[in-house]
Amino acid sequence: FSDTALVTILLEDQNDNAPIFNHDVYTGEISEAAVPDTFVTAVLATDYDTALEYKTVRYSLHGAGSERFAIDPVSGIITLVGKLDYEENPKYYLIAQAEDGPGLITTVPVEITVLDYNDIRPVLLIEEYQIYVEENSLDMPLW
């Protein structure tokens, strides 16, 4: 005897894929004169799980100086929050973190370069400078 039957197998997705960033390092540049909410850079990670609760990625930013920046937890866009001073810190080395629903985490370095802005006035050390140049001279005196 023989018989046939239709068998349906339902596979449930497991959270077996951590988010993957599309770059090994992210970089950005911003002027020290920039105002809050200025765009710096954006990070992007993809999670290859199929279930929505496993593939939804949320972002956070960590490291020394990260309080001067904000990362949108959904889009990964990094913006300026606080003031920057090139003379105080010309480069920030931060860590962006991508976390999927149940908690698989991936991190990536973010290097933000602060661009100098001419914000320091020159200081004259003496009140008056004098220099003498002989008429028809081609040589200029050295200071």
Secondary structure, DSSP 8 states (H G I E B T S, - for coil): -------------------EESSS-EEEEEETT--TT-EEEE--EE---SSHHHH-EEEEEESTTGGGEEE-TTT-EEEE-S---TTT-SEEEEEEEEEETT--EEEEEEEEEEE----S----SSS-------TT-------
